[in-house]
Amino acid sequence: RVARKGNDTVENKTDSLDLANCKLMTFPVGIYKAMRSVTEGIHHISLANNELKSLTSRFVTTFSQLRELNLAGNYLHRLPEEVTSLLHLRAINLSRNRFRRFPEPLATVTTLETIDLEENEITEVPVEKLATMASLQSLNLRANPVGPEVRLLVRPLVPFDLLLSPEEPVPEA
């Protein structure tokens, strides 16, 4: 099936699960059962703009073939350690959540190309670990109160695009 969006022709993806804007507080357990036979084929999941406070290890292990995961606009402050088992994950959107520090498990996902953490409360970033992520192309940390050491993460030290908000001017005493 093909859907039309403006002038663009968009393939109707059967490898996607879109549960955005559903006011979900947890991932619906019934979906695990309903989709048991097709979870391996799910490559894109959007749970954006819900009320999720956490992601379970079951979610991560069930959808092990994920390539893109959109969790923007939730109340997440950590990710399960099992995220390290997502061997195909290329993009994750965690913008507009409640992270205070960079979700460490992501630093070991070698396939990640894009990490969006815009509008969180992140002050700490594992600079050394990020510098070793060979596939990483873009890390968005805009609108986070990151420390000055993150601002030192400039090319050629890191091979990816680091997006930060402009530095606030220091008020004079």
C-alpha positions as CSV (number, residue, x, y, z in Angstrom):
1,R,0.0,0.0,0.0
2,V,1.2,3.5,-0.8
3,A,0.0,6.6,1.1
4,R,0.3,10.2,-0.2
5,K,1.7,12.9,2.0
6,G,1.7,16.2,0.2
7,N,3.8,15.7,-3.0
8,D,5.7,12.8,-1.5
9,T,4.7,9.2,-2.0
10,V,5.3,7.2,1.2
11,E,5.5,3.5,1.4
12,N,3.2,2.1,4.1
13,K,5.7,0.5,6.5
14,T,4.7,-2.9,7.9
15,D,7.9,-3.0,9.9
16,S,6.7,-0.1,12.2
17,L,4.7,0.1,15.3
18,D,3.4,3.6,16.1
19,L,1.9,4.2,19.5
20,A,2.6,7.9,19.7
21,N,0.2,10.2,21.5
22,C,-1.7,7.4,23.2
23,K,-1.3,8.7,26.8
24,L,0.4,5.4,27.6
25,M,1.9,5.1,31.1
26,T,3.4,1.7,30.4
27,F,3.9,-0.4,27.2
28,P,0.7,-2.4,26.7
29,V,1.4,-6.0,27.7
30,G,-1.2,-7.3,25.4
31,I,0.8,-6.1,22.4
32,Y,3.6,-8.6,23.3
33,K,1.1,-11.4,22.9
34,A,-0.7,-10.0,19.9
35,M,2.5,-9.4,18.0
36,R,4.5,-12.4,19.2
37,S,4.8,-13.8,15.6
38,V,5.9,-10.5,14.1
39,T,8.2,-8.9,16.7
40,E,11.3,-9.9,14.8
41,G,10.1,-7.9,11.8
42,I,9.5,-4.7,13.7
43,H,12.3,-2.2,12.9
44,H,10.7,1.1,13.9
45,I,8.8,1.9,17.0
46,S,7.4,5.3,18.1
47,L,6.2,5.7,21.6
48,A,6.6,9.5,21.4
49,N,4.5,11.9,23.5
50,N,3.1,9.4,26.0
51,E,3.5,9.3,29.8
52,L,6.1,6.5,30.0
53,K,8.2,6.6,33.2
54,S,10.3,3.6,32.3
55,L,11.0,1.1,29.6
56,T,11.2,-2.6,30.6
57,S,13.8,-5.1,29.7
58,R,11.0,-7.2,28.2
59,F,10.3,-4.5,25.7
60,V,13.9,-4.3,24.7
61,T,14.4,-8.1,24.4
62,T,11.1,-8.5,22.6
63,F,11.9,-6.0,19.9
64,S,15.5,-7.1,19.4
65,Q,15.6,-6.1,15.7
66,L,14.9,-2.4,16.3
67,R,16.6,0.0,14.0
68,E,14.8,3.2,15.2
69,L,13.2,4.0,18.5
70,N,11.3,7.2,19.2
71,L,10.7,7.8,22.9
72,A,10.5,11.6,22.7
73,G,8.2,13.5,25.0
74,N,7.9,11.0,27.9
75,Y,9.0,10.9,31.5
76,L,12.0,8.6,31.1
77,H,15.1,9.1,33.3
78,R,16.9,5.9,32.6
79,L,17.1,3.0,30.1
80,P,17.3,-0.7,30.9
81,E,20.7,-2.3,30.7
82,E,19.3,-4.6,28.0
83,V,19.4,-1.7,25.5
84,T,23.0,-2.9,24.9
85,S,21.5,-6.0,23.2
86,L,19.9,-3.9,20.4
87,L,22.5,-4.9,17.8
88,H,20.7,-3.1,14.9
89,L,19.7,0.1,16.5
90,R,20.7,3.1,14.4
91,A,18.7,6.0,15.8
92,I,17.1,6.7,19.2
93,N,15.1,9.8,20.1
94,L,15.0,10.6,23.8
95,S,14.3,14.3,23.5
96,R,12.0,16.0,26.0
97,N,12.4,13.4,28.7
98,R,13.8,13.5,32.3
99,F,17.4,12.3,31.8
100,R,19.9,13.9,34.3
101,R,22.8,12.0,32.9
102,F,23.6,10.4,29.5
103,P,22.0,6.9,29.4
104,E,25.2,4.9,29.7
105,P,23.9,1.7,28.0
106,L,23.7,3.6,24.7
107,A,27.5,4.1,24.7
108,T,27.9,0.4,24.1
109,V,25.4,0.2,21.2
110,T,28.0,0.1,18.3
111,T,25.5,0.5,15.5
112,L,24.0,3.8,16.8
113,E,24.3,6.7,14.3
114,T,22.0,9.3,15.8
115,I,21.2,10.0,19.5
116,D,18.8,12.8,20.3
117,L,18.7,13.9,23.9
118,E,17.5,17.5,23.3
119,E,15.6,19.1,26.2
120,N,16.5,16.8,29.1
121,E,18.3,17.7,32.3
122,I,21.7,16.2,31.4
123,T,24.7,17.5,33.1
124,E,27.0,14.5,32.8
125,V,28.2,12.9,29.5
126,P,30.7,10.0,29.2
127,V,33.0,11.9,26.9
128,E,35.6,9.1,26.6
129,K,33.0,6.4,25.8
130,L,31.3,8.5,23.2
131,A,34.5,9.3,21.5
132,T,34.9,5.5,20.8
133,M,31.5,5.1,19.2
134,A,32.6,4.4,15.6
135,S,29.1,4.6,14.0
136,L,27.9,7.7,15.8
137,Q,27.2,10.6,13.4
138,S,25.1,12.9,15.5
139,L,24.5,13.6,19.2
140,N,22.0,16.3,20.0
141,L,22.4,17.7,23.5
142,R,20.7,21.0,22.9
143,A,18.7,22.5,25.8
144,N,20.6,20.5,28.4
145,P,22.7,22.0,31.3
146,V,25.8,20.1,30.2
147,G,29.1,20.9,31.9
148,P,32.0,22.7,30.2
149,E,33.9,19.5,29.6
150,V,31.3,18.5,27.0
151,R,32.0,21.7,25.1
152,L,35.6,20.5,24.7
153,L,34.3,17.5,22.6
154,V,35.1,19.1,19.3
155,R,36.4,17.6,16.1
156,P,38.8,15.9,15.5
157,L,38.4,14.5,19.0
158,V,35.0,13.1,18.2
159,P,34.0,12.0,14.7
160,F,30.4,13.0,15.0
161,D,28.3,16.1,15.0
162,L,27.7,17.4,18.5
163,L,24.7,19.7,18.8
164,L,24.7,22.0,21.8
165,S,22.8,25.2,22.8
166,P,24.8,28.4,22.7
167,E,26.7,28.9,25.9
168,E,25.0,31.2,28.4
169,P,26.9,34.4,29.1
170,V,28.5,34.4,32.6
171,P,26.9,37.2,34.6
172,E,29.4,39.7,36.0
173,A,29.5,40.0,39.8
